[in-house]
Amino acid sequence: MTRPRRLLVVLPNWVGDVVLATPTLAALRSEFHDAHITFLMRSYVSEVTAGCGWHDDELHWPAAAKGLTGLTGLIAAIRRERPDTALLLTNSWRSALTVWLSGARRRVGYAREGRGLLLTDRLVPMRRDGRFVPSSVLPYYAAIAERIGCPVSDRSLQLGIRADHAAAGSALREHYALRAGEYAVVNPGAAFGAAKCWPAEHFAEACDRLRDELGLTPVLVGAKGEHALLERIAKLARGPVVALLNPGTTLGSLKEIIRTARLLLCNDTGPRHYGNAFGVPTVTIFGPTHQAWTQTGYTGEVCIQEPVECGPCQLRLCPIDHRCMTRISAARVIGVARELLARTGERATAGTIPGRP
């Protein structure tokens, strides 16, 4: 098997999926240490991989407003990179077409979205009765790297922090008078849709319980589009809550904020996996999504999900009464957090998911 000399890796679009791909990305750098590796990604996830040392160059998908002109420019930029091998961690037809037009001789990915003819190496995802079988994406991504001779033996999530991002996070801690190890990060948003979000009233009560029962300062974090939600939760809480609004976090500075937290409480959302990668005890509240898709084997995380007859439905918006989330009480969540902190001590150990799809 010919080893790649110039490797293009097309990263997933979601923050959480990029973190879930990190075992594969780290293995590629280790195995092909003398290759030139370029990441193609959404610009907003660039800070997720920053500081990890796994790639030599990066390219970004153009904004939708740039249309065909932007895509043509991207293809030209990829051609200048002269990749001999391309790995597609995405499943879209557009990403396969882009890589096919880039001139990469070998193109490895899953035969989905009718794009099989655009690939030279076609992997087949697990299906049952015509439907995809819920299973962890860790071995799903790993199988792509293993197809070109790169074993992914360590399946634990990994992240680095670039120096300026660490400094920005430290400045935020100082600005908001946060002491490392004495606060809990609370991330109440979710980019996928409102159905994945535990109610604001429940988060507010959880913040009060974190402070009053566990002695941890509740620290609300979220993207700019979630600031109104953070403000609402802070107003609903009976006692003081620290909301990182102005200044707020970036995906880079958030690494440092989560890394030095005592606990992370969140929905099934991207920053959840920051906690996993940095060994922070994490309580994740699941609603409409199937836990199997993002299973990591991390022993320091407890996932809470209420079994309901209509779920997990995978819908962005609940068409009925959101019972999968409203039935999970703040008392239950904080009880789980208390037990987790008692069990894990200062830090937990990242686990692994063996096997492959």
Residue pairs with C-beta under 8 A, 6 or more apart in sequence:
1 148
1 149
3 32
3 35
3 149
4 32
4 35
4 84
4 85
4 106
4 148
5 35
5 36
5 84
6 35
6 36
6 38
6 81
6 82
6 83
6 84
6 85
7 28
7 32
7 35
7 36
7 37
7 38
7 83
7 84
7 85
7 86
7 87
8 38
8 40
8 78
8 81
8 83
8 85
8 86
8 87
8 99
8 102
8 104
9 25
9 28
9 37
9 38
9 39
9 40
9 55
9 86
9 87
9 89
10 40
10 41
10 86
10 87
10 88
10 89
10 90
10 95
10 99
10 109
11 18
11 21
11 25
11 39
11 40
11 41
11 42
11 45
11 49
11 89
11 90
12 18
12 20
12 21
12 45
12 89
12 90
13 41
13 42
13 45
13 90
14 45
14 191
14 192
14 270
15 44
15 45
15 48
15 191
15 251
15 269
15 270
15 271
15 273
16 269
16 270
16 271
16 272
16 273
16 294
17 89
17 137
17 270
18 41
18 45
18 48
18 49
18 270
19 48
19 157
19 159
19 270
19 273
19 274
19 276
19 277
20 137
20 138
20 141
20 157
20 273
20 294
20 296
21 89
21 137
21 141
22 49
22 52
22 157
22 158
22 159
22 277
23 138
23 141
23 142
23 152
23 154
23 155
23 156
23 157
23 158
24 89
24 141
24 142
24 144
24 145
24 152
25 39
25 49
25 52
25 54
25 55
26 52
26 54
26 154
26 158
27 142
27 145
27 150
27 151
27 152
27 153
27 154
28 37
28 54
28 87
28 145
28 150
29 37
29 53
29 54
29 55
31 145
31 149
31 150
31 151
32 150
36 56
36 57
36 81
37 54
37 55
37 56
37 57
38 55
38 56
38 57
38 58
38 59
38 78
38 81
38 83
39 49
39 54
39 55
39 57
39 58
39 59
40 58
40 59
40 60
40 61
40 74
40 78
40 98
41 49
41 58
41 59
41 60
41 61
42 60
42 61
43 60
43 61
44 251
45 251
46 58
46 60
47 162
47 165
47 250
47 251
47 252
48 159
48 251
49 55
49 58
50 160
50 161
50 162
50 165
50 252
51 159
51 160
51 161
51 162
51 163
51 165
52 158
52 159
52 160
53 160
57 81
59 74
59 77
59 78
59 81
61 74
62 70
62 71
62 73
62 74
63 70
66 73
71 98
74 98
75 98
75 101
75 102
78 98
78 99
78 102
78 103
78 104
79 102
79 103
81 102
82 103
83 102
83 103
83 104
84 104
84 105
84 106
85 104
85 105
85 106
85 107
85 108
85 148
86 99
86 102
86 104
86 106
86 107
86 108
87 108
87 109
87 144
87 145
87 148
88 95
88 96
88 99
88 107
88 108
88 109
88 110
88 119
88 144
89 109
89 141
89 144
90 109
91 109
91 110
91 112
91 113
92 113
92 115
93 113
93 114
93 115
93 118
95 109
96 107
96 109
96 113
96 115
96 118
96 119
97 115
97 118
99 107
99 118
100 107
100 118
105 120
106 120
106 121
106 148
107 118
107 119
107 120
107 121
108 119
108 120
108 121
108 123
108 144
108 147
108 148
109 115
109 119
109 121
109 122
109 123
109 144
110 122
110 123
110 124
110 125
110 140
110 144
111 119
111 122
111 123
111 124
112 125
116 122
121 147
121 148
123 143
123 144
123 147
123 357
125 132
125 133
125 140
125 357
126 132
126 133
126 135
126 357
127 133
134 290
134 292
134 293
135 292
135 293
135 357
136 292
136 293
136 294
136 295
136 296
136 353
137 293
137 294
138 155
138 295
138 296
138 353
139 155
139 353
139 354
139 355
139 356
139 357
140 356
140 357
141 152
142 152
142 155
142 356
143 356
143 357
145 151
145 152
146 152
146 356
154 352
155 296
155 297
155 352
155 353
155 354
156 296
156 297
156 298
156 350
156 351
156 352
157 273
157 276
157 277
157 296
157 298
157 350
158 277
159 255
159 274
159 277
159 278
161 169
161 252
161 255
161 256
161 259
162 252
164 252
165 250
165 252
165 253
165 255
165 256
166 255
166 256
168 250
168 252
168 253
168 256
169 249
169 252
169 253
169 254
169 255
169 256
169 257
169 259
169 260
170 256
172 178
172 244
172 247
172 249
172 253
172 256
172 257
173 179
173 180
173 256
173 257
173 260
175 247
176 219
176 242
176 244
178 217
178 219
178 242
178 257
180 260
180 261
181 260
181 261
181 262
181 346
182 215
182 216
182 217
182 262
183 216
183 217
183 218
183 219
183 242
183 261
183 262
184 210
184 214
184 216
184 217
184 218
184 219
184 261
184 262
184 263
184 264
184 265
184 337
185 219
185 221
185 257
185 258
185 261
185 263
185 264
185 265
185 266
185 271
185 275
186 203
186 206
186 207
186 210
186 218
186 219
186 220
186 221
186 233
186 265
186 266
187 220
187 221
187 222
187 264
187 265
187 266
187 267
187 269
187 271
187 272
188 197
188 198
188 200
188 203
188 220
188 222
188 226
188 229
188 230
188 233
188 266
188 267
189 197
189 222
189 223
189 225
189 226
189 229
189 267
189 269
190 196
190 197
190 267
190 268
190 269
191 223
191 269
191 270
192 268
192 269
192 289
192 316
193 315
193 316
193 317
194 316
194 317
194 318
195 287
195 288
195 313
195 315
195 316
195 317
195 318
195 322
195 325
196 267
196 268
196 269
196 287
196 288
196 289
196 316
197 229
197 267
197 287
197 325
198 267
198 285
198 287
198 325
198 328
199 322
199 325
199 326
200 229
200 232
200 233
200 236
201 236
202 325
202 326
202 328
202 329
202 330
202 333
203 233
203 330
204 233
204 234
204 236
204 237
204 238
204 241
205 237
205 330
206 218
206 265
206 330
206 333
206 334
207 218
207 220
207 233
207 234
207 237
207 239
207 241
208 218
208 237
208 238
208 239
209 330
209 331
209 334
210 216
210 217
210 218
210 263
210 265
210 334
210 337
211 217
211 218
211 239
211 240
211 241
212 239
213 334
213 338
214 263
214 334
214 337
214 338
214 341
216 262
216 263
217 242
218 237
218 241
218 242
219 241
219 242
219 243
219 244
219 257
219 261
220 230
220 233
220 234
220 241
220 242
220 243
220 244
221 230
221 244
221 248
221 249
221 254
221 257
221 271
222 229
222 230
222 248
224 248
227 245
227 248
230 243
230 244
230 245
231 243
231 245
233 241
233 243
234 241
234 243
244 257
249 257
254 271
254 274
255 274
255 278
258 264
258 271
258 274
258 275
258 278
258 280
259 274
259 278
259 280
261 275
261 280
262 280
262 281
262 341
263 280
263 281
263 282
263 283
263 337
263 340
263 341
264 271
264 272
264 274
264 275
264 280
264 281
264 282
264 283
265 282
265 283
265 285
265 333
265 337
266 272
266 275
266 282
266 283
266 284
266 285
267 284
267 285
267 286
267 287
268 284
268 285
268 286
268 287
268 289
268 291
268 294
272 282
272 284
272 301
273 294
273 296
274 280
275 281
275 282
275 300
275 301
276 282
276 296
276 298
276 300
276 301
276 350
277 350
279 300
279 347
279 348
279 349
279 350
280 300
280 347
280 348
281 300
281 301
281 337
281 340
281 341
281 344
281 347
281 348
282 298
282 300
282 301
282 302
283 301
283 302
283 304
283 333
283 336
283 337
283 340
284 301
284 302
284 303
284 304
285 303
285 304
285 305
285 325
285 328
285 333
286 303
286 304
286 305
286 312
286 324
287 305
287 311
287 312
287 318
287 322
287 324
287 325
288 311
288 312
288 313
288 314
288 315
288 318
288 324
289 312
289 314
290 312
290 314
291 303
291 305
291 312
295 353
296 350
296 351
296 353
297 350
297 351
297 352
297 353
298 348
298 350
298 351
299 344
299 348
299 349
299 350
299 351
300 340
300 344
300 347
300 348
300 349
300 350
301 348
302 336
302 337
302 339
302 340
304 328
304 332
304 333
304 336
305 312
305 324
306 323
306 324
306 325
306 327
306 328
308 323
308 324
308 327
310 320
310 323
310 324
311 324
312 324
318 324
